[in-house]
Amino acid sequence: MLVKAKWSVKGSDGWHLGGEVFHTNEDFGDAVEVLDAPVARKEEPEPVKEPVKAEPAKAKTPSRRKTTAK
């Protein structure tokens, strides 16, 4: 993509001064202004999946306790 440096930035191919226009594939974030971005390919939309319905939580049964005969 074609970018213009807002300030001095260092890329894989060396330093670029502020105002310099150059080609790169790196992401410099806010340090550059994108002049010519590559065209993004349209991907096929993924089929919409229906949300899985959660089964209601079962009530816990009290645990059995052993009783000792006295």
DSSP file (Angstrom, degrees, kcal/mol; ACC not computed):
  #  RESIDUE AA STRUCTURE BP1 BP2  ACC     N-H-->O    O-->H-N    N-H-->O    O-->H-N    TCO  KAPPA ALPHA  PHI   PSI    X-CA   Y-CA   Z-CA
    1    1 A M              0   0    0      0, 0.0    23,-2.2     0, 0.0     2,-0.5   0.000 360.0 360.0 360.0 154.7    0.0    0.0    0.0
    2    2 A L  E     +AB  23  36A   0     34,-1.7    33,-2.8    21,-0.2    34,-1.9  -0.820 360.0 173.4 -95.1 124.8    1.1    3.6   -0.6
    3    3 A V  E     -AB  22  34A   0     19,-2.8    19,-2.4    -2,-0.5     2,-0.4  -0.880  27.6-141.6-131.1 161.2    1.5    5.6    2.6
    4    4 A K  E     -AB  21  33A   0     29,-2.3    29,-2.8    -2,-0.3    17,-0.2  -0.993  27.4-125.4-124.4 123.6    2.8    9.0    3.7
    5    5 A A  E     - B   0  32A   0     15,-2.5    14,-3.5    -2,-0.4    27,-0.3  -0.462  12.9-162.8 -71.1 133.4    4.7    9.3    7.0
    6    6 A K  S    S-     0   0    0     25,-3.1     2,-0.3    12,-0.2    26,-0.2   0.793  79.9  -7.6 -82.5 -31.7    3.3   11.8    9.5
    7    7 A W  S    S-     0   0    0     24,-0.9    -1,-0.2    10,-0.1     2,-0.1  -0.869 107.0 -51.2-149.0 179.3    6.7   11.7   11.4
    8    8 A S        +     0   0    0     -2,-0.3     2,-0.3    10,-0.1     9,-0.2  -0.385  60.8 178.2 -64.5 128.0    9.9    9.7   11.2
    9    9 A V  E     -C   16   0B   0      7,-2.5     7,-2.8    -2,-0.1     2,-0.6  -0.960  23.8-137.0-131.7 149.7    9.1    6.0   11.2
   10   10 A K  E     +C   15   0B   0     -2,-0.3     5,-0.2     5,-0.2     2,-0.2  -0.932  28.2 173.4-109.8 123.3   11.4    2.9   11.0
   11   11 A G  E >   -C   14   0B   0      3,-2.9     3,-1.5    -2,-0.6    13,-0.0  -0.481  51.7 -86.1-113.3-173.4   10.3    0.1    8.8
   12   12 A S  T 3  S+     0   0    0      1,-0.3     3,-0.1    -2,-0.2    -2,-0.0   0.735 128.9  50.0 -68.9 -20.8   11.9   -3.1    7.7
   13   13 A D  T 3  S-     0   0    0      1,-0.4    -1,-0.3     3,-0.0     2,-0.2   0.199 123.0 -90.8-103.2  16.0   13.6   -1.2    4.8
   14   14 A G  E <   -C   11   0B   0     -3,-1.5    -3,-2.9     2,-0.0    -1,-0.4  -0.642  65.9 -22.9 114.2-168.4   15.0    1.6    6.9
   15   15 A W  E     -C   10   0B   0     -5,-0.2     2,-0.4    -2,-0.2    -5,-0.2  -0.531  45.6-162.2 -84.3 145.9   13.9    5.0    8.2
   16   16 A H  E     -C    9   0B   0     -7,-2.8    -7,-2.5    -2,-0.2     3,-0.1  -0.998  16.8-135.6-127.6 127.1   11.3    7.2    6.5
   17   17 A L    >   -     0   0    0     -2,-0.4     3,-2.0    -9,-0.2   -12,-0.3  -0.358  37.5 -79.6 -79.9 159.8   11.1   10.9    7.3
   18   18 A G  T 3  S+     0   0    0      1,-0.3   -12,-0.2   -12,-0.1    -1,-0.1  -0.344 119.1  21.8 -58.4 134.0    7.9   12.8    7.9
   19   19 A G  T 3  S+     0   0    0    -14,-3.5    -1,-0.3     1,-0.3     2,-0.2   0.269  90.4 134.1  90.3 -10.3    6.1   13.7    4.7
   20   20 A E    <   -     0   0    0     -3,-2.0   -15,-2.5   -15,-0.1     2,-0.5  -0.535  47.0-145.5 -76.2 136.8    7.8   10.9    2.7
   21   21 A V  E     +A    4   0A   0     -2,-0.2     2,-0.3   -17,-0.2   -17,-0.2  -0.888  33.1 151.2-103.1 130.6    5.6    8.8    0.5
   22   22 A F  E     -A    3   0A   0    -19,-2.4   -19,-2.8    -2,-0.5     2,-0.4  -0.975  43.6-106.0-154.4 163.7    6.5    5.1    0.2
   23   23 A H  E     +A    2   0A   0     -2,-0.3     2,-0.3   -21,-0.2   -21,-0.2  -0.764  45.6 153.3 -94.8 139.7    5.2    1.6   -0.4
   24   24 A T        -     0   0    0    -23,-2.2    -2,-0.0    -2,-0.4   -13,-0.0  -0.985  43.3-153.5-157.9 160.3    4.9   -0.8    2.4
   25   25 A N        +     0   0    0     -2,-0.3     2,-0.1     2,-0.0    -1,-0.1   0.312  69.8 104.5-113.4   0.9    3.0   -3.9    3.7
   26   26 A E  S    S-     0   0    0    -25,-0.1     2,-0.7     1,-0.0    -2,-0.1  -0.413  73.1-122.7 -82.3 158.5    3.7   -3.1    7.3
   27   27 A D        +     0   0    0      1,-0.1    -1,-0.0    -2,-0.1    -2,-0.0  -0.905  31.7 170.5-103.7 109.8    1.2   -1.6    9.8
   28   28 A F    >   -     0   0    0     -2,-0.7     3,-1.5     1,-0.3     2,-0.2   0.418  28.7-152.5 -97.9  -0.6    2.5    1.6   11.2
   29   29 A G  G >   -     0   0    0      1,-0.3     3,-0.9     2,-0.1    -1,-0.3  -0.461  69.0  -7.9  69.1-130.9   -0.8    2.6   12.9
   30   30 A D  G 3  S+     0   0    0      1,-0.2    -1,-0.3    -2,-0.2   -24,-0.0   0.480 118.0  84.2 -80.0  -2.8   -1.3    6.3   13.4
   31   31 A A  G <  S+     0   0    0     -3,-1.5   -25,-3.1   -25,-0.1   -24,-0.9   0.665  94.3  40.9 -75.9 -15.2    2.3    7.1   12.2
   32   32 A V  E <  S-B    5   0A   0     -3,-0.9     2,-0.5   -27,-0.3   -27,-0.2  -0.916  72.3-133.2-131.9 158.1    1.3    7.1    8.6
   33   33 A E  E     -B    4   0A   0    -29,-2.8   -29,-2.3    -2,-0.3     2,-0.5  -0.955  28.5-129.6-108.2 124.8   -1.6    8.2    6.4
   34   34 A V  E     +B    3   0A   0     -2,-0.5   -31,-0.2   -31,-0.2     3,-0.2  -0.630  30.7 172.4 -79.0 121.6   -2.8    5.6    4.0
   35   35 A L  E    S+     0   0A   0    -33,-2.8     2,-0.3    -2,-0.5   -32,-0.2   0.815  74.2  15.7 -95.9 -38.7   -3.0    7.0    0.4
   36   36 A D  E    S-B    2   0A   0    -34,-1.9   -34,-1.7     2,-0.0    -1,-0.3  -0.836  73.0-169.7-142.2  98.4   -3.7    3.9   -1.6
   37   37 A A        -     0   0    0     -2,-0.3     3,-0.1   -36,-0.2     2,-0.0  -0.619  32.0-103.6 -88.2 147.6   -4.9    0.8    0.4
   38   38 A P        -     0   0    0      0, 0.0     2,-0.4     0, 0.0    -1,-0.1  -0.381  43.6 -99.9 -66.0 149.2   -5.2   -2.6   -1.3
   39   39 A V        -     0   0    0      1,-0.1     2,-0.2    -2,-0.0     0, 0.0  -0.561  37.1-128.1 -73.8 127.1   -8.8   -3.6   -2.2
   40   40 A A        -     0   0    0     -2,-0.4     2,-0.2     1,-0.1    -1,-0.1  -0.548  21.6-119.9 -77.0 138.1  -10.2   -6.0    0.3
   41   41 A R        -     0   0    0     -2,-0.2     2,-0.6     1,-0.1    -1,-0.1  -0.536  23.4-119.7 -76.6 142.0  -11.6   -9.2   -1.0
   42   42 A K        -     0   0    0     -2,-0.2     2,-0.3     3,-0.0    -1,-0.1  -0.727  29.9-153.8 -82.7 123.6  -15.2   -9.9   -0.3
   43   43 A E        -     0   0    0     -2,-0.6     3,-0.1     1,-0.1    -3,-0.0  -0.673  25.8 -99.2 -94.9 152.0  -15.5  -13.1    1.6
   44   44 A E        -     0   0    0     -2,-0.3     2,-0.1     1,-0.1    -1,-0.1  -0.495  45.9-108.6 -68.1 134.7  -18.6  -15.2    1.5
   45   45 A P        -     0   0    0      0, 0.0    -1,-0.1     0, 0.0     3,-0.1  -0.393  32.8-114.8 -67.0 142.3  -20.8  -14.5    4.6
   46   46 A E        -     0   0    0      1,-0.1     3,-0.0    -2,-0.1     2,-0.0  -0.502  37.6 -98.2 -74.4 142.8  -20.8  -17.3    7.1
   47   47 A P        -     0   0    0      0, 0.0     2,-0.4     0, 0.0    -1,-0.1  -0.353  42.2-108.3 -62.1 140.8  -24.2  -19.0    7.6
   48   48 A V        -     0   0    0     -3,-0.1     2,-0.4     1,-0.0     0, 0.0  -0.569  32.5-148.5 -74.9 124.1  -26.0  -17.7   10.6
   49   49 A K        -     0   0    0     -2,-0.4     3,-0.1    -3,-0.0    -1,-0.0  -0.776  13.7-124.2 -95.0 135.3  -26.0  -20.2   13.3
   50   50 A E        -     0   0    0     -2,-0.4     3,-0.0     1,-0.1     2,-0.0  -0.561  36.0-102.7 -75.4 140.4  -29.0  -20.3   15.7
   51   51 A P        -     0   0    0      0, 0.0     2,-0.4     0, 0.0    -1,-0.1  -0.347  36.7-111.4 -64.1 143.0  -28.0  -20.0   19.3
   52   52 A V        -     0   0    0      1,-0.1     2,-0.5    -3,-0.1    -3,-0.0  -0.599  29.1-127.1 -76.8 127.7  -28.1  -23.2   21.2
   53   53 A K        -     0   0    0     -2,-0.4     2,-0.3    -3,-0.0    -1,-0.1  -0.632  21.2-133.7 -79.5 127.2  -30.8  -23.3   23.7
   54   54 A A        -     0   0    0     -2,-0.5     3,-0.1     1,-0.1    -1,-0.0  -0.602  19.1-119.4 -81.0 138.3  -29.5  -24.2   27.2
   55   55 A E        -     0   0    0     -2,-0.3     3,-0.1     1,-0.1    -1,-0.1  -0.501  38.9 -96.5 -73.1 145.1  -31.5  -26.7   29.1
   56   56 A P        -     0   0    0      0, 0.0     2,-0.1     0, 0.0    -1,-0.1  -0.335  46.5-100.4 -63.0 144.4  -32.9  -25.4   32.4
   57   57 A A        -     0   0    0      1,-0.1     2,-0.2    -3,-0.1     3,-0.0  -0.425  36.3-124.6 -67.7 134.9  -30.7  -26.3   35.3
   58   58 A K        -     0   0    0     -2,-0.1     2,-0.2     1,-0.1    -1,-0.1  -0.557  27.4-106.8 -80.8 144.8  -32.0  -29.2   37.3
   59   59 A A        -     0   0    0     -2,-0.2     2,-0.3     1,-0.1    -1,-0.1  -0.481  36.8-115.7 -69.6 138.3  -32.6  -28.7   41.0
   60   60 A K        -     0   0    0     -2,-0.2    -1,-0.1     1,-0.0     3,-0.0  -0.564  23.7-136.0 -76.3 135.3  -30.0  -30.4   43.1
   61   61 A T        -     0   0    0     -2,-0.3     3,-0.1     1,-0.1    -1,-0.0  -0.699  29.9-102.1 -88.1 143.9  -31.2  -33.2   45.3
   62   62 A P        -     0   0    0      0, 0.0     2,-0.1     0, 0.0    -1,-0.1  -0.373  40.8-110.4 -64.8 143.6  -30.0  -33.2   48.8
   63   63 A S        -     0   0    0      1,-0.1     2,-0.3    -2,-0.0    -3,-0.0  -0.433  32.5-109.1 -74.1 148.6  -27.2  -35.7   49.4
   64   64 A R        -     0   0    0     -2,-0.1     2,-0.4    -3,-0.1    -1,-0.1  -0.552  30.5-154.9 -77.9 141.2  -28.0  -38.7   51.5
   65   65 A R        -     0   0    0     -2,-0.3     2,-0.3    -3,-0.0    -1,-0.0  -0.943  16.9-120.5-116.5 139.3  -26.4  -38.8   54.9
   66   66 A K        -     0   0    0     -2,-0.4     2,-0.5     1,-0.0     0, 0.0  -0.585  24.2-151.5 -76.2 134.4  -25.7  -42.0   56.8
   67   67 A T        -     0   0    0     -2,-0.3     2,-0.4     0, 0.0    -1,-0.0  -0.897   7.8-141.2-106.2 137.9  -27.4  -42.1   60.1
   68   68 A T        -     0   0    0     -2,-0.5     2,-0.4     2,-0.0    -2,-0.0  -0.810  14.7-125.6-100.4 138.1  -25.8  -44.1   62.8
   69   69 A A              0   0    0     -2,-0.4    -1,-0.0     1,-0.1     0, 0.0  -0.648 360.0 360.0 -80.3 132.3  -27.9  -46.2   65.2
   70   70 A K              0   0    0     -2,-0.4    -1,-0.1     0, 0.0    -2,-0.0   0.425 360.0 360.0-102.6 360.0  -27.3  -45.4   68.8
